[in-house]
């Protein structure tokens, strides 16, 4: 059995860990709601962005990024943070389940996810984990890499796997096809309110499409990365709450063990005192008898 001092130290350590979990949970909750308040700006941007397609007719123009030809690339977004409850593994497993996964090009965001892929002997292009304040910069870096690889012919299709927060308590892995970006040109350019001859176009449609595609890809990556951060904060909160509850239950057991050991120590002390007093009484009685006999 552990000494009462060891049990006391373990009890204090458990209390400190529970307080730490409570603080980390509060931070994750505040980060979640701070980021969630910003999500509406993506819808406003896409509404304005779609309006541009109502001015110029693009639907008959062919572009390499709208054809869907070439090799497939799989992009996975993972987190470097702890207390994720296996969310990174779920993202990677979803990508592995793709029917073309064995022959695909692999791209991953986040060092922890990259370490998992390295353990599977996969060849991949890795990007560092993203913090909330750097989502846009990371989106531009991803866009630049995608554009460079598609121009080289490394791949012509791109599917992204990332965690998305369905609610504060539930996260799921989303699968989104970025390339080909057919949805960008579908049913566009057919409702123009500008009559013939009223619009002057100086750039070629191909150049305009290239610019719009790159802008759209950055925006989609930006939205995906922020959705991933939301899922990360909510998953961390749930996992921290579970850990906090476990520590609370464990703390009850440690306190019970401490009190029981303390009572046993008191009982032992009382028994020792009683035994010592009994021995002294017997010794005194024997001594008195010897004195009387002399």
C-alpha positions as CSV (number, residue, x, y, z in Angstrom):
1,X,0.0,0.0,0.0
2,X,1.2,3.5,-0.8
3,X,2.3,5.7,2.1
4,X,-0.1,8.5,3.1
5,X,2.5,11.1,1.9
6,X,2.5,9.5,-1.6
7,X,-1.3,9.5,-1.7
8,X,-1.4,13.1,-0.6
9,X,1.1,14.1,-3.3
10,X,-1.0,12.2,-5.9
11,X,-4.2,13.9,-4.7
12,X,-2.6,17.4,-5.0
13,X,-1.3,16.5,-8.5
14,X,-4.7,15.3,-9.6
15,X,-6.3,18.6,-8.4
16,X,-3.7,20.6,-10.3
17,X,-4.3,18.6,-13.5
18,X,-8.0,19.1,-13.2
19,X,-7.6,22.9,-12.9
20,X,-5.3,22.9,-15.9
21,X,-7.8,21.0,-18.0
22,X,-10.5,23.5,-16.9
23,X,-8.4,26.4,-18.0
24,X,-7.5,24.8,-21.4
25,X,-11.1,24.0,-22.0
26,X,-12.1,27.6,-21.4
27,X,-9.4,28.8,-23.8
28,X,-10.7,26.4,-26.5
29,X,-14.3,27.5,-26.0
30,X,-13.4,31.2,-26.3
31,X,-11.3,30.5,-29.5
32,X,-14.2,28.5,-31.0
33,X,-16.8,31.3,-30.5
34,X,-14.4,34.1,-31.6
35,X,-13.8,32.3,-34.9
36,X,-17.4,31.2,-35.4
37,X,-18.5,34.9,-35.3
38,X,-16.4,35.5,-38.4
39,X,-17.8,32.8,-40.6
40,X,-20.5,34.9,-42.2
41,X,-18.0,36.8,-44.3
42,X,-17.4,33.8,-46.6
43,X,-21.0,33.8,-47.7
44,X,-20.9,37.5,-48.4
45,X,-17.8,37.2,-50.4
46,X,-19.1,34.3,-52.5
47,X,-22.3,36.2,-53.2
48,X,-20.3,39.1,-54.5
49,X,-18.0,36.8,-56.4
50,X,-20.8,34.9,-58.1
51,X,-22.3,38.2,-59.2
52,X,-19.3,38.7,-61.5
53,X,-20.3,35.6,-63.5
54,X,-23.7,37.1,-64.2
55,X,-21.9,39.9,-66.2
56,X,-19.6,37.8,-68.4
57,X,-20.6,34.6,-70.1
58,X,-18.0,32.0,-69.1
59,X,-19.9,28.7,-69.4
60,X,-18.8,28.0,-73.0
61,X,-15.2,28.7,-72.4
62,X,-13.0,25.6,-71.7
63,X,-10.2,25.7,-69.2
64,X,-7.8,23.0,-68.0
65,X,-9.0,23.3,-64.4
66,X,-12.6,22.7,-65.4
67,X,-12.1,19.6,-67.4
68,X,-11.2,17.1,-64.6
69,X,-8.4,15.4,-66.5
70,X,-5.1,14.1,-65.1
71,X,-3.9,12.4,-61.9
72,X,-5.7,12.8,-58.6
73,X,-4.1,14.6,-55.6
74,X,-5.4,14.2,-52.0
75,X,-5.0,17.1,-49.6
76,X,-5.5,16.4,-45.9
77,X,-5.8,19.1,-43.2
78,X,-4.6,18.0,-39.8
79,X,-3.9,19.8,-36.5
80,X,-0.7,20.1,-34.5
81,X,-2.6,20.6,-31.2
82,X,-3.0,18.0,-28.5
83,X,-6.3,16.7,-27.0
84,X,-7.8,16.1,-30.4
85,X,-9.4,12.7,-29.6
86,X,-8.1,11.0,-32.8
87,X,-9.5,13.6,-35.2
88,X,-6.3,13.7,-37.3
89,X,-6.4,9.9,-37.7
90,X,-10.0,10.1,-38.9
91,X,-9.0,12.6,-41.6
92,X,-6.2,10.4,-42.8
93,X,-8.3,7.3,-42.8
94,X,-10.9,9.0,-44.9
95,X,-8.3,9.9,-47.5
96,X,-6.9,6.4,-47.4
97,X,-10.4,5.1,-48.2
98,X,-10.5,6.9,-51.5
99,X,-10.5,4.3,-54.3
100,X,-7.6,6.1,-56.1
101,X,-5.6,6.7,-52.9
102,X,-2.7,4.3,-53.8
103,X,-1.9,6.1,-57.1
104,X,-2.7,9.6,-55.9
105,X,-0.4,12.5,-55.0
106,X,-0.4,13.2,-51.3
107,X,-0.4,16.6,-49.7
108,X,-0.8,17.2,-46.0
109,X,-1.1,20.2,-43.7
110,X,0.2,19.7,-40.1
111,X,3.3,18.0,-38.6
112,X,1.3,15.5,-36.6
113,X,-0.5,14.2,-39.7
114,X,2.8,14.2,-41.7
115,X,4.3,12.0,-39.0
116,X,1.5,9.5,-39.3
117,X,1.9,9.4,-43.1
118,X,5.7,9.0,-42.7
119,X,5.0,6.0,-40.5
120,X,3.0,4.5,-43.4
121,X,6.0,5.0,-45.9
122,X,3.9,7.4,-48.0
123,X,5.5,10.0,-50.2
124,X,3.9,13.4,-49.7
125,X,4.3,17.1,-49.7
126,X,4.0,18.6,-46.2
127,X,3.0,22.0,-45.1
128,X,3.3,23.3,-41.5
129,X,0.3,23.4,-39.2
130,X,-1.9,26.5,-39.4
131,X,-2.8,28.9,-36.6
132,X,-6.0,30.9,-36.8
133,X,-4.3,34.2,-37.6
134,X,-2.4,32.7,-40.6
135,X,-5.2,30.9,-42.4
136,X,-5.2,33.3,-45.3
137,X,-1.4,33.2,-45.8
138,X,-1.5,29.4,-45.6
139,X,-4.3,29.4,-48.2
140,X,-2.2,31.4,-50.6
141,X,0.8,29.0,-50.1
142,X,-1.4,26.0,-50.9
143,X,-2.9,27.8,-53.9
144,X,0.6,28.5,-55.3
145,X,1.7,24.9,-54.8
146,X,-1.5,23.6,-56.5
147,X,-1.1,26.0,-59.5
148,X,2.6,25.0,-59.9
149,X,1.9,21.3,-59.8
150,X,-1.1,21.5,-62.2
151,X,1.0,23.5,-64.7
152,X,3.7,20.8,-64.5
153,X,1.1,18.1,-65.1
154,X,1.7,16.4,-61.8
155,X,-2.1,16.2,-61.3
156,X,-5.2,17.7,-62.6
157,X,-7.7,16.7,-59.9
158,X,-7.7,17.7,-56.3
159,X,-9.8,16.3,-53.4
160,X,-9.5,17.8,-49.9
161,X,-10.2,16.0,-46.6
162,X,-10.6,18.1,-43.5
163,X,-12.5,18.1,-40.2
164,X,-15.7,20.2,-40.0
165,X,-17.6,21.1,-36.9
166,X,-21.3,20.0,-37.4
167,X,-22.1,21.4,-33.9
168,X,-20.1,22.3,-30.9
169,X,-20.1,18.7,-29.8
170,X,-19.9,16.8,-33.1
171,X,-17.2,16.9,-35.8
172,X,-17.1,15.0,-39.1
173,X,-14.6,14.6,-41.9
174,X,-15.6,16.4,-45.1
175,X,-14.6,15.5,-48.6
176,X,-14.5,18.4,-51.0
177,X,-13.5,18.3,-54.7
178,X,-11.6,21.5,-55.5
179,X,-10.3,20.5,-59.0
180,X,-12.0,20.3,-61.5
181,X,-13.9,23.4,-60.4
182,X,-16.9,22.8,-62.6
183,X,-19.2,24.2,-60.0
184,X,-17.6,27.6,-60.5
185,X,-18.8,27.8,-64.1
186,X,-22.0,25.9,-64.0
187,X,-25.2,27.9,-64.7
188,X,-23.1,31.1,-64.8
189,X,-23.2,33.9,-67.3
190,X,-26.8,33.3,-68.4
191,X,-28.6,36.0,-66.5
192,X,-26.6,39.1,-67.4
193,X,-28.5,42.3,-67.0
194,X,-26.0,44.2,-69.3
195,X,-27.0,44.4,-72.9
196,X,-24.8,43.7,-76.0
197,X,-22.1,46.3,-76.5
198,X,-22.5,47.7,-73.0
199,X,-19.5,45.7,-71.6
200,X,-15.9,46.3,-72.6
201,X,-13.6,43.4,-71.9
202,X,-9.9,44.2,-72.2
203,X,-8.4,40.9,-71.0
204,X,-8.9,37.6,-72.7
205,X,-11.5,35.3,-71.2
206,X,-8.8,32.7,-70.5
207,X,-6.8,35.1,-68.5
208,X,-9.9,36.2,-66.6
209,X,-10.8,32.6,-65.9
210,X,-7.3,31.9,-64.6
211,X,-7.4,34.8,-62.2
212,X,-10.9,33.9,-61.0
213,X,-10.0,30.3,-60.5
214,X,-7.0,31.2,-58.4
215,X,-9.0,33.7,-56.3
216,X,-11.8,31.1,-55.8
217,X,-9.2,28.4,-54.8
218,X,-7.7,30.7,-52.2
219,X,-11.2,31.5,-50.8
220,X,-12.1,27.8,-50.6
221,X,-8.8,26.9,-48.9
222,X,-9.3,29.9,-46.5
223,X,-12.8,28.6,-45.6
224,X,-11.6,25.0,-45.3
225,X,-8.8,26.0,-42.9
226,X,-11.0,28.0,-40.7
227,X,-13.6,25.2,-40.6
228,X,-10.8,22.9,-39.6
229,X,-9.8,25.2,-36.8
230,X,-13.4,25.3,-35.6
231,X,-13.5,21.5,-35.5
232,X,-10.1,21.5,-33.7
233,X,-11.4,23.8,-31.0
234,X,-14.6,21.9,-30.5
235,X,-12.9,18.5,-30.5
236,X,-10.3,19.7,-28.0
237,X,-13.1,21.1,-25.8
238,X,-15.0,17.8,-25.8
239,X,-11.8,15.8,-25.2
240,X,-10.7,18.1,-22.4
241,X,-14.2,17.9,-20.8
242,X,-13.9,14.1,-20.9
243,X,-10.4,14.2,-19.4
244,X,-11.7,16.6,-16.7
245,X,-14.5,14.3,-15.8
246,X,-12.1,11.4,-15.5
247,X,-9.8,13.4,-13.3
248,X,-12.8,14.3,-11.1
249,X,-13.7,10.7,-10.7
250,X,-10.2,9.7,-10.1
251,X,-9.9,12.5,-7.5
252,X,-12.8,11.1,-5.6
253,X,-11.1,7.7,-5.5
254,X,-7.8,9.2,-4.4
255,X,-9.5,11.3,-1.6
256,X,-11.3,8.2,-0.4
257,X,-8.0,6.3,-0.3
258,X,-6.3,9.2,1.5
259,X,-9.0,9.4,4.2
260,X,-9.0,5.6,4.6
261,X,-5.2,5.6,5.0
262,X,-5.4,8.5,7.4
263,X,-8.0,6.7,9.5
264,X,-6.0,3.6,9.4
265,X,-2.9,5.6,10.5
266,X,-4.9,7.1,13.4
267,X,-6.2,3.7,14.4
268,X,-2.7,2.2,14.3
269,X,-1.4,5.1,16.4
270,X,-4.2,4.6,19.0
271,X,-3.5,0.8,19.1
272,X,0.2,1.5,19.5
273,X,-0.5,3.9,22.4
274,X,-2.9,1.5,24.0
275,X,-0.3,-1.3,23.7
276,X,2.5,0.8,25.1
277,X,0.3,1.8,28.1
278,X,-0.6,-1.8,28.7
279,X,3.0,-2.9,28.5
280,X,4.0,-0.1,31.0
281,X,1.3,-1.1,33.4
282,X,2.4,-4.7,33.3
283,X,6.0,-3.7,33.7
284,X,5.1,-1.5,36.7
285,X,3.1,-4.3,38.2
286,X,6.0,-6.7,37.9
287,X,8.4,-4.2,39.3
288,X,6.1,-3.6,42.3
289,X,5.9,-7.3,42.9
290,X,9.6,-7.6,42.9
291,X,10.1,-4.7,45.3
292,X,7.5,-6.2,47.7
293,X,9.2,-9.6,47.5
294,X,12.5,-8.2,48.6
